[in-house]
Amino acid sequence: MKLLRAGPSPFVRKVLITLEETNLTDQVELVDVTASPLTPDPTLTAANPVGKIPALMRSDGPTLYDSRVICRYLDHRAEAGLYPEARIWDTLVLEATADGIMEAAVLIIYEERFRPAEKVSLDWIEGQWAKVARALDALETRWVSHLHGPLDMGHIAVGCALGYLDFRHEVRSWRTGRPELARWFDGFSARDSYQATQPEG
């Protein structure tokens, strides 16, 4: 299998951590591509028509894309139990919440990097951050008990989301007013899989 990736994408990192946690890393070749929203790599658009990463190319079936699809596939392949049936809906909602944080955080970066300076909308940026803040508050107030349960995909996704906020939006100080979430992340970020997938650039 080949995993198409680009830069420090938190969605790619979610897949990389899943590979580490399922012991499938040695079965996947990592392929770097360009994932610019303006001029995506032809290799990427051939694999995923919407030009987004990650994409997992398989020899025995069509390319899989969207990190949720890829992670679900890898978990199924390894029988790792990262989507436990006993709490599947909580796990899926937690993963979706974390993915929403990542999407909004990435869109802020896109607004700042790909739009001409005179056209950058600060109101739009703050609107995206408001999504992040609401989701973080929900994690702090409603999801901490789930986060302290056995590792599942919700944990991995939240860890990647918080790591990306540290990496790209440190000035926003997401930990302020969220001590339980910060404490949980301190523990999660010590995992070998998290340490092995530190972003660069």
C-alpha positions in Angstrom: 0.0 0.0 0.0 1.0 3.6 -0.6 0.0 6.5 1.6 0.0 9.9 -0.2 0.8 12.6 2.3 2.0 16.3 2.3 3.5 18.5 5.0 2.4 18.4 8.6 -1.2 17.6 7.9 -3.0 16.6 11.1 -5.2 14.3 9.0 -2.1 12.5 7.7 -0.8 12.3 11.2 -4.0 10.6 12.3 -3.4 7.8 9.8 0.3 7.6 10.7 -0.5 7.2 14.4 -3.1 4.5 13.5 -0.5 2.7 11.5 1.8 2.8 14.5 -0.9 1.6 16.9 -2.0 -1.2 14.6 1.5 -2.4 13.8 0.9 -1.9 10.0 3.6 0.7 9.4 5.9 -1.7 7.6 3.1 -2.5 5.1 2.7 1.1 3.8 5.1 3.1 1.6 4.9 6.9 2.4 4.7 9.0 -0.8 5.1 12.8 -0.5 2.9 14.9 -2.8 1.8 18.5 -3.1 -1.6 19.2 -1.7 -2.0 22.9 -2.5 -5.7 23.9 -2.8 -4.8 25.9 -5.9 -2.4 23.6 -7.7 -2.7 20.0 -6.3 -0.3 17.3 -7.5 -1.5 15.3 -10.5 -0.5 12.1 -8.6 -2.9 13.1 -5.8 -5.8 14.1 -8.0 -5.5 10.9 -9.9 -5.9 9.0 -6.6 -8.4 11.4 -5.0 -10.4 13.6 -7.4 -11.0 16.3 -4.8 -7.2 16.6 -4.3 -7.1 16.1 -0.6 -4.7 14.1 1.6 -4.4 11.5 2.9 -5.1 8.9 0.2 -4.3 5.2 0.6 -3.5 3.4 -2.7 -4.2 -0.3 -2.5 -3.2 -3.1 -4.9 -6.4 -5.0 -4.2 -9.0 -2.3 -4.5 -9.7 1.4 -5.2 -7.8 4.1 -3.5 -9.2 5.1 -0.1 -9.4 8.7 0.9 -10.6 10.8 3.8 -8.7 10.0 7.1 -11.9 8.5 8.7 -12.3 6.0 5.9 -8.6 5.1 5.9 -8.4 4.7 9.6 -11.5 2.6 9.7 -10.0 0.4 7.0 -6.6 0.0 8.8 -8.4 -0.8 12.1 -10.5 -3.5 10.3 -7.4 -4.9 8.6 -5.5 -5.2 11.8 -8.5 -6.2 14.0 -7.2 -3.6 16.5 -10.5 -2.6 18.1 -10.0 1.2 17.7 -13.7 1.4 16.8 -15.2 -0.5 19.7 -18.7 -1.6 19.0 -19.7 -1.1 22.7 -19.2 2.6 22.4 -19.1 3.1 18.6 -21.3 6.2 18.5 -19.3 8.0 21.1 -16.1 7.1 19.3 -17.4 8.3 16.0 -18.7 11.6 17.3 -15.5 12.3 19.2 -13.5 11.6 16.0 -15.8 13.9 14.0 -15.4 16.6 16.6 -11.6 16.4 16.4 -11.7 16.3 12.6 -13.8 19.5 12.7 -11.2 21.2 14.9 -8.5 20.1 12.4 -10.4 21.3 9.4 -11.1 24.7 10.8 -7.5 25.1 12.0 -6.2 24.1 8.5 -8.6 26.6 6.8 -7.2 29.4 8.9 -3.7 28.6 7.6 -5.1 28.4 4.0 -6.7 31.8 4.4 -3.4 33.3 5.5 -1.2 31.6 3.0 -3.2 31.3 -0.2 -5.3 34.5 -0.3 -3.7 37.9 -1.2 -3.0 39.8 2.0 -5.5 42.6 1.1 -8.3 40.0 0.7 -7.6 38.0 3.9 -10.8 38.1 6.1 -10.1 38.4 9.8 -13.8 37.9 10.5 -13.7 34.6 8.6 -10.6 33.5 10.5 -12.2 34.3 13.8 -15.3 32.5 12.7 -13.2 29.4 12.1 -11.4 29.8 15.4 -14.8 30.0 17.1 -15.6 26.5 15.8 -12.4 25.3 17.3 -13.1 27.0 20.7 -16.6 25.6 20.9 -15.3 22.1 20.1 -12.5 22.4 22.7 -15.0 23.4 25.3 -17.2 20.4 24.5 -14.2 18.1 24.9 -13.4 19.7 28.3 -17.0 19.6 29.6 -18.5 16.5 27.9 -15.9 14.1 26.7 -13.2 13.8 29.3 -14.5 10.6 30.8 -14.5 9.0 27.3 -10.9 10.2 26.7 -9.8 8.4 29.9 -11.1 5.1 28.7 -9.3 2.5 26.5 -7.6 3.9 23.5 -9.8 4.3 20.5 -10.0 6.4 17.3 -11.6 9.3 19.1 -8.5 9.6 21.3 -6.2 9.5 18.3 -8.1 12.1 16.5 -8.3 14.5 19.5 -4.6 14.0 20.1 -3.8 15.0 16.5 -6.1 18.0 16.6 -4.5 19.3 19.8 -1.0 18.6 18.5 -1.8 20.6 15.3 -3.1 23.5 17.4 0.2 23.5 19.3 2.1 23.3 16.0 0.3 26.0 14.0 -1.8 28.0 16.5 0.3 28.1 19.6 -0.4 31.8 20.1 -4.1 30.9 20.7 -3.2 29.1 23.9 -5.9 26.4 23.6 -5.1 25.1 27.1 -6.4 28.2 28.9 -9.5 27.4 30.8 -9.3 23.7 29.8 -7.2 22.0 32.5 -8.7 18.5 32.1 -8.2 18.4 28.4 -4.6 19.7 28.8 -3.9 17.1 31.4 -5.2 14.3 29.2 -3.1 15.6 26.3 0.0 15.6 28.4 -0.4 11.9 28.8 -1.5 11.1 25.3 1.4 13.0 23.7 3.9 10.8 25.6 2.7 7.7 23.6 5.3 6.2 21.3 3.0 6.5 18.3 2.6 10.3 18.9 6.3 10.8 19.4 7.2 8.9 16.3 5.0 11.1 14.1 6.1 14.6 15.1 5.5 17.0 12.2 8.2 19.0 10.4 8.1 22.3 8.6 
